[in-house]
Amino acid sequence: MGGAGQYQPLVRRGTEATSTRVARTNKGGRQQVKLVIAGGYPEQQLKALRAEFPTVNFVHAPTPADVLREVPDADALYGWGAVNHEVLAVAKKLKWVHGPAAGAEWIRSVPEIIDMPIQVTNGRGAFAATIAESAFGMLLYLTRNLGIYAENQKKHAWAPAQRAAHVGLSGLTLGVLGLGKIGTAIADRGQAFQMEVIGCDAHDVARPSYVKRFWLLDGLNEFLKSSDVVMVTVPITPESRGMISATRLALMKKCSYLIVVSRGGIVDEAALPGFLHSGHLAGCGLDATDPEPLPADSPLWDAPHTIITPHTSGWSTQTSAAVVEVFKENLRRFIAGQPLFTPVNKKLGY
């Protein structure tokens, strides 16, 4: 697997890539694109973009009112959650929206965009390495009792946990639910830990040769029964919401581990504490919950053998750099009228 910032062309299932040339020209006779950047954006990065793409008119629109004012004659729009009904109603020339996040569930809040001639891209691939590292950080925290030792260290206590309480990863079966970019990065690391890797996905995706078994979603129950560790990387969709119900949690192996690094709401979070208190699950790592922030009175905070992080599994300096590179590659292709780099299937929402 390549490091952050190294990319290969992606083909999304069910996505027909289209190209659009922008006809506006500047004083030098070159094609010019008006690209609105919504929300906060570092001025230094904006200067760098202007220097690298002189034919692009980058317009910073920090507030929603600024976006509404600037978007009517814009060719492209960049931003976290910048698109709403009001924006689409006035964006008569808009041809491309780029959301720098890995997810694109915002599309379901503006379903009219599906039939509009607007291409959508996301930051797919930029987050994979760091999220995979975070997922294994959570797993090792649980299997090696690092939480216990961190507390003992505060007490200056040299107090080994019981030998049986320590679990090695070699030989365990890692089940990856969702074999996209993030899921594949997790599978790569599982294979490096000498785990047996199995997978499950909504589509018959291309997958590494070391994935020993694979199921479509109609085999999800068997997948859960077969896994010592389940890592959830699927996007949140109407189909995936509540996918791992209390009934399916009960199918998981006794003393197995569950790690969620994509979105909350896929696992029945109300049922989850009971499986942890009973010992049916040996541990759980959650980087995403529903809702977010997780309410202070949620039973998940006090569930045993649980680590919760505030949706930060994708944060790193490498990710930040990779997010910019993905955006720039899409922009290069947009200017050239080529198929975009990370197209989102608007009907599927990913």
RANORSUL-V250129 format. One record per residue. N is the residue number from 0. RES is the residue in one small letter. SS is DSSP state (alpha for helix, beta for strand, coil for the rest). OMEGA is omega as a letter, one per 30 degrees, with the letter a starting at -180 (none if undefined). Layout:
N_RES_SS_OMEGA + N_RES_SS_OMEGA
This chain:
0_m_coil_l + 1_g_coil_l + 2_g_coil_l + 3_a_coil_l + 4_g_coil_l + 5_q_coil_a + 6_y_coil_l + 7_q_coil_l + 8_p_coil_a + 9_l_coil_l + 10_v_coil_a + 11_r_coil_l + 12_r_coil_l + 13_g_coil_a + 14_t_coil_l + 15_e_coil_a + 16_a_coil_l + 17_t_coil_l + 18_s_coil_a + 19_t_coil_l + 20_r_coil_a + 21_v_coil_a + 22_a_coil_a + 23_r_coil_l + 24_t_beta_l + 25_n_coil_a + 26_k_coil_l + 27_g_coil_l + 28_g_coil_l + 29_r_coil_l + 30_q_beta_l + 31_q_coil_l + 32_v_beta_l + 33_k_beta_a + 34_l_beta_l + 35_v_beta_l + 36_i_beta_a + 37_a_beta_l + 38_g_coil_a + 39_g_coil_l + 40_y_coil_a + 41_p_coil_a + 42_e_alpha_l + 43_q_alpha_l + 44_q_alpha_l + 45_l_alpha_l + 46_k_alpha_l + 47_a_alpha_l + 48_l_alpha_a + 49_r_alpha_l + 50_a_alpha_a + 51_e_alpha_a + 52_f_coil_a + 53_p_coil_a + 54_t_coil_a + 55_v_beta_l + 56_n_beta_l + 57_f_beta_l + 58_v_beta_l + 59_h_beta_a + 60_a_beta_a + 61_p_coil_a + 62_t_coil_l + 63_p_alpha_l + 64_a_alpha_l + 65_d_alpha_l + 66_v_alpha_a + 67_l_alpha_a + 68_r_alpha_a + 69_e_alpha_a + 70_v_alpha_a + 71_p_alpha_l + 72_d_alpha_a + 73_a_coil_l + 74_d_coil_a + 75_a_beta_a + 76_l_beta_l + 77_y_beta_l + 78_g_coil_l + 79_w_coil_l + 80_g_coil_a + 81_a_coil_a + 82_v_coil_l + 83_n_coil_a + 84_h_alpha_a + 85_e_alpha_l + 86_v_alpha_a + 87_l_alpha_a + 88_a_alpha_a + 89_v_alpha_a + 90_a_coil_a + 91_k_coil_a + 92_k_coil_a + 93_l_coil_a + 94_k_coil_a + 95_w_beta_l + 96_v_beta_l + 97_h_beta_l + 98_g_beta_a + 99_p_coil_l + 100_a_coil_l + 101_a_coil_a + 102_g_coil_l + 103_a_coil_a + 104_e_alpha_l + 105_w_alpha_a + 106_i_alpha_a + 107_r_alpha_l + 108_s_alpha_l + 109_v_coil_a + 110_p_alpha_l + 111_e_alpha_a + 112_i_alpha_a + 113_i_alpha_a + 114_d_alpha_l + 115_m_coil_a + 116_p_coil_a + 117_i_coil_l + 118_q_beta_l + 119_v_beta_l + 120_t_beta_l + 121_n_beta_a + 122_g_coil_a + 123_r_coil_l + 124_g_coil_a + 125_a_coil_a + 126_f_coil_a + 127_a_alpha_a + 128_a_alpha_a + 129_t_alpha_l + 130_i_alpha_l + 131_a_alpha_l + 132_e_alpha_l + 133_s_alpha_l + 134_a_alpha_l + 135_f_alpha_l + 136_g_alpha_l + 137_m_alpha_a + 138_l_alpha_l + 139_l_alpha_l + 140_y_alpha_a + 141_l_alpha_a + 142_t_alpha_a + 143_r_coil_l + 144_n_coil_a + 145_l_alpha_l + 146_g_alpha_l + 147_i_alpha_a + 148_y_alpha_l + 149_a_alpha_l + 150_e_alpha_l + 151_n_alpha_l + 152_q_alpha_l + 153_k_alpha_a + 154_k_coil_a + 155_h_coil_a + 156_a_coil_l + 157_w_coil_a + 158_a_coil_l + 159_p_coil_l + 160_a_coil_a + 161_q_coil_a + 162_r_alpha_a + 163_a_alpha_a + 164_a_alpha_l + 165_h_coil_a + 166_v_coil_l + 167_g_coil_a + 168_l_coil_a + 169_s_coil_l + 170_g_coil_l + 171_l_coil_l + 172_t_beta_l + 173_l_beta_l + 174_g_beta_a + 175_v_beta_l + 176_l_beta_a + 177_g_coil_a + 178_l_coil_l + 179_g_coil_a + 180_k_alpha_a + 181_i_alpha_l + 182_g_alpha_l + 183_t_alpha_l + 184_a_alpha_l + 185_i_alpha_l + 186_a_alpha_l + 187_d_alpha_a + 188_r_alpha_l + 189_g_alpha_l + 190_q_alpha_l + 191_a_alpha_l + 192_f_coil_l + 193_q_coil_l + 194_m_coil_l + 195_e_beta_a + 196_v_beta_l + 197_i_beta_a + 198_g_beta_l + 199_c_beta_a + 200_d_beta_l + 201_a_coil_a + 202_h_coil_l + 203_d_coil_a + 204_v_coil_l + 205_a_coil_a + 206_r_coil_a + 207_p_coil_a + 208_s_coil_a + 209_y_coil_l + 210_v_beta_a + 211_k_beta_l + 212_r_beta_a + 213_f_beta_l + 214_w_beta_l + 215_l_beta_a + 216_l_alpha_l + 217_d_alpha_l + 218_g_alpha_a + 219_l_alpha_a + 220_n_alpha_l + 221_e_alpha_l + 222_f_alpha_a + 223_l_alpha_l + 224_k_alpha_a + 225_s_alpha_a + 226_s_coil_l + 227_d_coil_l + 228_v_beta_l + 229_v_beta_l + 230_m_beta_a + 231_v_beta_l + 232_t_coil_a + 233_v_coil_l + 234_p_coil_l + 235_i_coil_l + 236_t_coil_l + 237_p_coil_a + 238_e_coil_a + 239_s_coil_l + 240_r_coil_a + 241_g_coil_a + 242_m_coil_l + 243_i_beta_a + 244_s_coil_l + 245_a_alpha_l + 246_t_alpha_a + 247_r_alpha_l + 248_l_alpha_a + 249_a_alpha_l + 250_l_alpha_a + 251_m_coil_a + 252_k_coil_l + 253_k_coil_a + 254_c_coil_l + 255_s_beta_a + 256_y_beta_l + 257_l_beta_l + 258_i_beta_a + 259_v_beta_a + 260_v_coil_a + 261_s_coil_a + 262_r_coil_l + 263_g_coil_l + 264_g_coil_l + 265_i_coil_l + 266_v_beta_l + 267_d_coil_a + 268_e_alpha_l + 269_a_alpha_a + 270_a_alpha_a + 271_l_alpha_a + 272_p_alpha_l + 273_g_alpha_l + 274_f_alpha_l + 275_l_alpha_l + 276_h_alpha_a + 277_s_coil_a + 278_g_coil_l + 279_h_coil_l + 280_l_beta_l + 281_a_beta_a + 282_g_beta_a + 283_c_beta_l + 284_g_beta_a + 285_l_beta_l + 286_d_coil_a + 287_a_coil_l + 288_t_coil_l + 289_d_coil_g + 290_p_coil_l + 291_e_coil_f + 292_p_coil_l + 293_l_coil_a + 294_p_coil_a + 295_a_coil_a + 296_d_coil_l + 297_s_coil_l + 298_p_alpha_a + 299_l_alpha_a + 300_w_alpha_a + 301_d_alpha_l + 302_a_coil_a + 303_p_coil_l + 304_h_coil_a + 305_t_beta_l + 306_i_beta_a + 307_i_beta_l + 308_t_coil_a + 309_p_coil_l + 310_h_coil_a + 311_t_coil_a + 312_s_coil_a + 313_g_coil_a + 314_w_coil_l + 315_s_coil_l + 316_t_alpha_l + 317_q_alpha_l + 318_t_alpha_a + 319_s_alpha_l + 320_a_alpha_a + 321_a_alpha_l + 322_v_alpha_l + 323_v_alpha_a + 324_e_alpha_l + 325_v_alpha_l + 326_f_alpha_a + 327_k_alpha_l + 328_e_alpha_l + 329_n_alpha_a + 330_l_alpha_l + 331_r_alpha_a + 332_r_alpha_l + 333_f_alpha_l + 334_i_alpha_a + 335_a_alpha_a + 336_g_coil_a + 337_q_coil_l + 338_p_coil_a + 339_l_coil_a + 340_f_coil_a + 341_t_coil_a + 342_p_beta_l + 343_v_coil_l + 344_n_coil_a + 345_k_coil_l + 346_k_coil_l + 347_l_coil_a + 348_g_coil_l + 349_y_coil_none
